[in-house]
Amino acid sequence: MSTGQKNPVNQKRLTNIAVVRHKSHGLKFEVACYRNTVLAWRSGVEKNLDDVLQSTAVYTNVSKACDLRGAAVHASC
């Protein structure tokens, strides 16, 4: 019987990312972005936000993939 390593299939690995953090009303937000395009977005060179963001989810912790719940997002506005 094979004792090979099993890799989880349902996890999306975020590679080559830059984590952009924002703090508002006591809540911390994190967004996973492509590393080189963050500065291009801030300087106005990059116009399409979909090319900058690696994931459309907003996280409380990107490295642990803890996504932010909808009620917390609306409470921070």
C-alpha beads as a LAMMPS data file, in Angstrom:
LAMMPS data file: protein, C-alpha beads

77 atoms
76 bonds

1 atom types
1 bond types

-500.0 500.0 xlo xhi
-500.0 500.0 ylo yhi
-500.0 500.0 zlo zhi

Masses

1 110.0

Atoms # bond

1 1 1 0.000 0.000 0.000
2 1 1 1.297 3.435 -0.934
3 1 1 1.935 5.953 1.835
4 1 1 2.334 8.941 -0.474
5 1 1 1.634 12.460 0.587
6 1 1 -1.901 13.690 -0.005
7 1 1 -2.326 17.260 -1.135
8 1 1 -5.563 19.104 -0.426
9 1 1 -7.529 19.759 -3.584
10 1 1 -9.909 22.421 -2.296
11 1 1 -7.268 24.978 -1.273
12 1 1 -6.184 27.709 -3.643
13 1 1 -2.530 28.578 -3.183
14 1 1 -1.783 32.276 -3.402
15 1 1 1.668 32.670 -4.921
16 1 1 3.612 35.788 -5.839
17 1 1 1.313 38.025 -3.811
18 1 1 1.525 41.336 -2.074
19 1 1 -0.842 41.752 0.853
20 1 1 -2.460 45.181 0.993
21 1 1 -3.720 45.982 4.479
22 1 1 -6.333 48.562 5.466
23 1 1 -7.667 49.463 8.890
24 1 1 -11.054 51.127 9.238
25 1 1 -13.328 51.545 12.269
26 1 1 -11.251 49.105 14.313
27 1 1 -11.423 46.341 11.692
28 1 1 -8.471 45.105 9.669
29 1 1 -8.871 44.195 6.016
30 1 1 -6.407 42.398 3.748
31 1 1 -6.531 41.960 -0.017
32 1 1 -4.267 39.685 -2.072
33 1 1 -2.757 41.509 -5.060
34 1 1 -0.137 40.774 -7.659
35 1 1 3.210 42.063 -6.436
36 1 1 4.278 44.283 -9.345
37 1 1 0.901 45.769 -10.180
38 1 1 0.180 47.390 -6.799
39 1 1 2.600 50.238 -7.427
40 1 1 1.327 50.587 -10.990
41 1 1 -2.244 50.926 -9.661
42 1 1 -1.220 53.546 -7.096
43 1 1 0.669 55.591 -9.663
44 1 1 -2.242 55.443 -12.128
45 1 1 -0.521 53.352 -14.801
46 1 1 -2.762 50.316 -14.264
47 1 1 -6.434 51.101 -14.873
48 1 1 -8.112 47.686 -14.543
49 1 1 -8.542 46.565 -10.930
50 1 1 -9.077 42.947 -12.012
51 1 1 -5.487 42.881 -13.266
52 1 1 -4.238 43.998 -9.859
53 1 1 -6.270 41.773 -7.521
54 1 1 -5.363 38.109 -7.305
55 1 1 -8.586 37.231 -5.493
56 1 1 -11.872 39.110 -5.254
57 1 1 -12.297 38.090 -1.598
58 1 1 -11.538 40.416 1.297
59 1 1 -9.706 38.685 4.136
60 1 1 -8.987 39.251 7.797
61 1 1 -5.844 37.142 7.342
62 1 1 -4.648 36.270 3.834
63 1 1 -2.038 33.738 4.917
64 1 1 -4.637 31.691 6.809
65 1 1 -7.352 32.387 4.197
66 1 1 -9.774 33.764 6.800
67 1 1 -12.260 35.673 4.702
68 1 1 -14.209 38.602 6.060
69 1 1 -17.882 38.040 6.699
70 1 1 -20.473 40.241 5.022
71 1 1 -21.849 41.748 8.235
72 1 1 -18.417 42.998 9.260
73 1 1 -17.911 44.683 5.888
74 1 1 -21.226 46.550 6.122
75 1 1 -20.586 47.488 9.769
76 1 1 -17.310 49.184 8.831
77 1 1 -18.885 51.554 6.302

Bonds

1 1 1 2
2 1 2 3
3 1 3 4
4 1 4 5
5 1 5 6
6 1 6 7
7 1 7 8
8 1 8 9
9 1 9 10
10 1 10 11
11 1 11 12
12 1 12 13
13 1 13 14
14 1 14 15
15 1 15 16
16 1 16 17
17 1 17 18
18 1 18 19
19 1 19 20
20 1 20 21
21 1 21 22
22 1 22 23
23 1 23 24
24 1 24 25
25 1 25 26
26 1 26 27
27 1 27 28
28 1 28 29
29 1 29 30
30 1 30 31
31 1 31 32
32 1 32 33
33 1 33 34
34 1 34 35
35 1 35 36
36 1 36 37
37 1 37 38
38 1 38 39
39 1 39 40
40 1 40 41
41 1 41 42
42 1 42 43
43 1 43 44
44 1 44 45
45 1 45 46
46 1 46 47
47 1 47 48
48 1 48 49
49 1 49 50
50 1 50 51
51 1 51 52
52 1 52 53
53 1 53 54
54 1 54 55
55 1 55 56
56 1 56 57
57 1 57 58
58 1 58 59
59 1 59 60
60 1 60 61
61 1 61 62
62 1 62 63
63 1 63 64
64 1 64 65
65 1 65 66
66 1 66 67
67 1 67 68
68 1 68 69
69 1 69 70
70 1 70 71
71 1 71 72
72 1 72 73
73 1 73 74
74 1 74 75
75 1 75 76
76 1 76 77
